[in-house]
């Protein structure tokens, strides 16, 4: 199901503002308690939550620009603002993950200086874990309903936060039980998780920006829709490329070579309309080819 742009934009903004509110509260609490309770892992998790705020505003900015109508400079519309924002989000996560790794490694080099963590850090981590998992489930439901790759990326970013809070909790428990190295080790694991997810998002966005084709299942479905159009005898050279969450399609359609130009054009228009209505396709460019002559019927 495809939603009108206004409905999609409002839902995307609403879910992102919910994420902003949750991350403001969590990051402030994690950073303050992490410093007071001497937990590097909780501070790392707070920095991760703080990076979410930047990511949320990237999403809001991209959502605003991607909904703009096509113009002379962007004849296909502005959908790729979402892809560019996904790339920025991925690079942001790589940078944050790298910073967390460096900080944790520095602590591990001086284990005798690692302080004992206060139990209050564990309570804050538990609250953060529940809040982030709930935020993930809410954001993913909205993203899947709207079929937005950017919102899906942001939702899984929230899930990575929940996973990182779980790791942080284990590290704090270990520190409280007399194993101080577990706190910076947890911070190190959080950094690796953040960096890995950032690389995944950045690579996916970069692939779309260099005109990677839609997945083969979607291409096959579009090709079948074209073939099922009355008057179309064959389809070949179907090419696709991503435009944000939409797809741009080029295809060659084979029709009866004896038809008039007007009749062939009408078939192409019908095929184009069927694809636009049945798939998340922004534009369809068709080329009409005469179909091979039908073999004469065999004599009885």
C-alpha positions as CSV (number, residue, x, y, z in Angstrom):
1,X,0.0,0.0,0.0
2,X,1.3,3.4,-1.0
3,X,0.5,6.4,1.2
4,X,0.0,10.0,0.0
5,X,3.1,12.1,0.5
6,X,1.4,14.3,3.2
7,X,0.3,11.3,5.3
8,X,3.7,9.7,4.9
9,X,5.6,12.9,5.8
10,X,3.4,13.5,8.9
11,X,3.9,9.9,10.1
12,X,7.6,10.1,9.5
13,X,7.9,13.4,11.4
14,X,5.8,12.2,14.3
15,X,7.8,9.0,14.8
16,X,11.1,11.0,14.6
17,X,10.0,13.6,17.1
18,X,9.1,10.8,19.5
19,X,12.6,9.5,19.0
20,X,14.0,13.0,19.7
21,X,12.1,13.2,23.0
22,X,13.3,9.8,24.2
23,X,16.9,10.4,23.2
24,X,17.1,13.8,24.9
25,X,16.0,12.3,28.2
26,X,18.2,9.2,27.9
27,X,21.4,10.9,26.8
28,X,21.2,13.5,29.5
29,X,20.5,10.8,32.2
30,X,23.2,8.4,30.9
31,X,25.9,11.0,30.6
32,X,25.3,12.6,34.0
33,X,24.9,9.3,35.9
34,X,27.7,7.7,33.8
35,X,30.2,10.4,35.0
36,X,29.0,10.4,38.6
37,X,29.0,6.6,38.8
38,X,32.4,6.3,37.1
39,X,31.0,4.0,34.2
40,X,32.8,4.5,30.9
41,X,30.3,2.0,29.3
42,X,27.3,4.1,30.4
43,X,29.0,7.3,29.2
44,X,29.6,5.5,25.8
45,X,26.0,4.6,25.7
46,X,25.1,8.2,26.4
47,X,27.2,9.4,23.6
48,X,25.5,6.8,21.4
49,X,22.1,8.2,22.4
50,X,23.4,11.7,21.8
51,X,24.4,10.7,18.2
52,X,20.8,9.5,17.8
53,X,19.7,13.1,18.2
54,X,21.8,14.2,15.3
55,X,20.5,11.3,13.3
56,X,16.9,12.2,14.1
57,X,17.5,15.7,12.8
58,X,19.1,14.4,9.7
59,X,16.0,12.3,9.1
60,X,13.7,15.3,9.7
61,X,15.7,17.4,7.3
62,X,15.8,14.7,4.6
63,X,12.1,14.0,5.0
64,X,11.3,17.7,4.5
65,X,13.5,18.0,1.3
66,X,12.6,14.6,-0.2
67,X,8.9,15.6,-0.4
68,X,9.4,18.6,-2.6
69,X,7.9,18.4,-6.0
70,X,10.1,17.9,-9.1
71,X,11.6,21.1,-10.6
72,X,13.9,22.1,-13.4
73,X,17.0,21.2,-11.5
74,X,15.5,17.9,-10.2
75,X,13.2,16.6,-12.9
76,X,12.8,13.2,-11.1
77,X,12.0,14.9,-7.8
78,X,14.0,15.1,-4.5
79,X,13.7,11.5,-3.3
80,X,17.5,11.0,-3.2
81,X,17.7,13.4,-0.3
82,X,16.7,10.4,1.8
83,X,19.5,8.3,0.3
84,X,22.0,11.1,1.0
85,X,20.7,11.4,4.5
86,X,21.2,7.6,5.0
87,X,24.8,8.0,3.9
88,X,25.3,10.9,6.4
89,X,23.7,8.8,9.1
90,X,26.0,5.8,8.3
91,X,29.1,8.0,8.3
92,X,28.0,9.6,11.6
93,X,27.7,6.1,13.2
94,X,31.2,5.1,11.9
95,X,32.7,8.3,13.5
96,X,30.9,7.7,16.8
97,X,31.9,4.1,16.9
98,X,35.5,5.0,16.2
99,X,35.6,7.5,19.0
100,X,34.1,5.0,21.4
101,X,36.8,2.4,20.4
102,X,39.7,4.8,20.9
103,X,38.4,5.8,24.4
104,X,37.8,2.2,25.5
105,X,41.3,1.1,24.2
106,X,42.9,3.9,26.2
107,X,41.2,2.7,29.4
108,X,42.2,-0.9,28.7
109,X,45.9,0.1,28.5
110,X,45.7,1.4,32.1
111,X,43.6,-1.2,33.9
112,X,44.8,-0.1,37.4
113,X,43.1,3.3,36.9
114,X,39.7,1.9,36.2
115,X,37.4,2.9,39.1
116,X,34.6,0.9,40.6
117,X,31.1,1.6,39.2
118,X,28.3,2.7,41.4
119,X,25.1,0.5,41.2
120,X,23.0,3.5,40.1
121,X,24.5,3.1,36.6
122,X,22.9,-0.3,36.4
123,X,19.4,1.1,37.1
124,X,19.8,3.7,34.4
125,X,21.0,1.1,31.9
126,X,17.9,-1.0,32.6
127,X,15.6,1.9,32.0
128,X,17.5,2.8,28.8
129,X,17.2,-0.8,27.6
130,X,13.4,-0.9,28.0
131,X,13.0,2.6,26.5
132,X,15.2,1.9,23.4
133,X,13.6,-1.5,22.7
134,X,10.1,0.1,22.9
135,X,11.2,3.0,20.6
136,X,12.6,0.5,18.1
137,X,9.4,-1.5,17.9
138,X,7.3,1.7,17.4
139,X,9.6,3.3,14.8
140,X,10.0,0.0,12.8
141,X,6.2,-0.4,12.6
142,X,5.9,3.1,11.2
143,X,8.8,2.6,8.8
144,X,7.5,-0.7,7.5
145,X,4.0,0.7,7.0
146,X,5.4,3.6,5.0
147,X,8.1,1.5,3.3
148,X,10.8,4.1,4.0
149,X,14.4,2.9,3.9
150,X,15.6,5.9,5.8
151,X,13.1,5.4,8.6
152,X,13.9,1.6,8.7
153,X,17.6,2.6,9.1
154,X,16.8,4.9,11.9
155,X,14.6,2.3,13.6
156,X,17.4,-0.3,13.5
157,X,19.7,2.4,14.8
158,X,17.4,2.5,17.9
159,X,17.6,-1.3,18.1
160,X,21.4,-1.1,18.1
161,X,21.0,1.2,21.1
162,X,19.0,-1.4,22.9
163,X,21.6,-4.0,22.2
164,X,24.4,-1.7,23.3
165,X,22.5,-1.0,26.6
166,X,22.3,-4.7,27.2
167,X,26.1,-5.0,26.7
168,X,26.6,-2.0,29.0
169,X,24.5,-3.7,31.6
170,X,26.7,-6.8,31.6
171,X,29.8,-4.7,31.8
172,X,28.5,-2.8,34.8
173,X,27.4,-5.9,36.6
174,X,30.9,-7.4,36.0
175,X,32.5,-4.2,37.4
176,X,30.3,-4.2,40.5
177,X,31.2,-7.9,41.1
178,X,34.9,-7.1,41.1
179,X,35.9,-7.4,37.4
180,X,36.6,-3.7,36.5
181,X,37.9,-4.5,33.0
182,X,34.4,-5.5,31.9
183,X,33.2,-1.9,31.9
184,X,35.7,-0.6,29.3
185,X,35.3,-3.9,27.4
186,X,31.6,-3.2,27.2
187,X,32.4,0.3,25.9
188,X,34.6,-1.3,23.3
189,X,31.9,-3.7,22.1
190,X,29.4,-0.8,21.9
191,X,31.9,1.0,19.7
192,X,32.3,-2.0,17.4
193,X,28.5,-2.4,17.1
194,X,27.9,1.2,16.3
195,X,30.7,1.3,13.7
196,X,29.5,-1.9,12.0
197,X,26.0,-0.7,11.6
198,X,27.3,2.7,10.3
199,X,29.3,0.9,7.6
200,X,26.2,-1.1,6.6
201,X,24.0,2.0,6.2
202,X,26.7,3.9,4.4
203,X,27.4,1.1,1.9
204,X,23.7,0.6,1.2
205,X,23.2,4.4,0.6
206,X,26.3,4.6,-1.6
207,X,25.1,1.7,-3.7
208,X,21.8,3.5,-4.4
209,X,23.6,6.7,-5.2
210,X,25.6,5.0,-7.9
211,X,22.4,3.7,-9.5
212,X,22.3,0.1,-8.1
213,X,19.4,-1.8,-9.6
214,X,16.3,-2.7,-7.5
215,X,16.4,-6.2,-6.1
216,X,15.8,-9.0,-8.5
217,X,12.4,-9.9,-7.1
218,X,11.1,-6.4,-7.6
219,X,12.5,-6.3,-11.1
220,X,10.9,-9.6,-12.0
221,X,7.5,-8.4,-10.6
222,X,7.7,-5.2,-12.7
223,X,8.6,-7.1,-15.8
224,X,5.7,-9.5,-15.3
225,X,3.3,-6.5,-14.9
226,X,4.6,-5.2,-18.3
227,X,4.1,-8.6,-19.9
228,X,0.6,-8.9,-18.6
229,X,-0.5,-5.7,-20.3
230,X,-2.8,-6.4,-23.3
231,X,-1.0,-5.9,-26.6
232,X,2.5,-6.5,-25.2
233,X,4.0,-9.6,-26.8
234,X,7.4,-9.5,-25.0
235,X,9.6,-7.5,-22.7
236,X,13.3,-7.1,-22.7
237,X,16.1,-4.9,-21.4
238,X,14.3,-3.9,-18.2
239,X,16.6,-1.6,-16.3
240,X,16.0,-0.1,-12.9
241,X,17.6,2.3,-10.5
242,X,16.7,3.5,-7.0
243,X,15.5,7.0,-6.4
244,X,15.2,7.2,-2.6
245,X,12.5,4.7,-1.8
246,X,11.1,4.8,-5.3
247,X,12.3,3.1,-8.5
248,X,13.0,4.5,-12.0
249,X,12.3,1.9,-14.8
250,X,13.5,1.7,-18.4
251,X,12.1,-1.1,-20.6
252,X,11.7,-2.3,-24.2
253,X,8.2,-3.5,-25.1
254,X,7.5,-5.7,-28.1
255,X,4.2,-5.1,-29.9
256,X,2.6,-6.2,-33.2
257,X,4.7,-4.5,-35.9
258,X,1.7,-3.9,-38.1
259,X,0.1,-1.6,-35.5
260,X,0.0,2.2,-36.1
261,X,2.2,4.5,-34.0
262,X,-0.9,5.6,-32.1
263,X,-1.9,2.1,-31.2
264,X,1.6,1.2,-30.1
265,X,1.8,4.3,-28.0
266,X,-1.5,3.5,-26.3
267,X,-0.2,0.1,-25.3
268,X,2.9,1.6,-23.9
269,X,0.8,4.1,-21.9
270,X,-1.3,1.3,-20.5
271,X,1.8,-0.7,-19.5
272,X,3.3,2.4,-17.9
273,X,0.1,3.1,-15.9
274,X,-0.1,-0.5,-14.6
275,X,3.5,-0.3,-13.3
276,X,3.0,3.0,-11.6
277,X,-0.2,1.8,-9.9
278,X,1.2,-1.6,-8.8
279,X,4.7,-0.8,-7.7
280,X,6.7,1.8,-5.9
281,X,7.8,3.3,-9.2
282,X,8.5,7.0,-9.8
283,X,8.9,6.9,-13.6
284,X,8.7,4.4,-16.5
285,X,10.4,5.0,-19.8
286,X,9.3,2.6,-22.5
287,X,10.7,1.9,-26.0
288,X,8.4,0.2,-28.5
289,X,10.0,-2.6,-30.6
290,X,8.2,-4.6,-33.4
291,X,7.6,-8.2,-32.2
292,X,9.0,-11.0,-34.4
293,X,6.5,-12.0,-37.0
294,X,4.2,-14.8,-35.9
295,X,4.7,-18.0,-37.8
296,X,1.9,-18.8,-40.3
297,X,-0.5,-21.4,-39.1
298,X,0.2,-24.9,-40.4
299,X,-2.0,-26.3,-43.1
300,X,-4.5,-28.9,-42.0
